[in-house]
Amino acid sequence: MSQELYFNIITFDLPDKPITFYLSKEKIGNAQKLYKTKFPTNIEDLFPGIKRRKS
């Protein structure tokens, strides 16, 4: 059986307190884009109209 496996290692220290991540519909500075496939299935409930927006 042939498989294509990927192993990504990103080292980091666990934070001492929770980190807040912010999302925006507008481009802000050096913000990074997210792929729509990475959105949760209920993204339309969180951000109405986001699936209609073309970026």
N, C-alpha and C positions, 0 to 999 in steps of 0.2 A: 504494500500500500504506500503510495507516494503522498507526502505531505509538504506543504510550504509553511514553515513555522518561523516566527519572528520573535526576538527577545530584545526588548528595549529596557535599558537600565538608566534611570535618572536618580542620582543620589541627592538627598536633601535631608536636612534636620527637621524632625517633627516640630511643629510650632507649639509654643507653650500655651497659647490661647487661640480661639477660633479666628480664622481669616475670612474677611468678607470679600466676595467677588462681585463686581458690578458689571451689568450689561447695559448697552445703549444702542439705540437705533441709528445714532449719528456717529460719524468718525471722530474720535477724540485722540489727538496726539499720536502716540506710538501704540495705541490699542491694537490688539490682534483680532482678526476675524475668526469666527467659529464656523465649521462646516455644519450645514443643516442636519446632516446625518448624526451629529453628536448631540443634537437637541433632545430633551426628553419627549416622550410621546404626547404629553399634555402641554407642549409649548404654546399652543394657540390659546389655552386657558390663561397662561401666565402673561403672554404678550399678544393680545388680540391683533390680528392682521399681519403677523410676522411671516406667515407662509406665503402671503400674496406679494410681499416686498421682494423685488429683484435687486440683488447686490452684485 
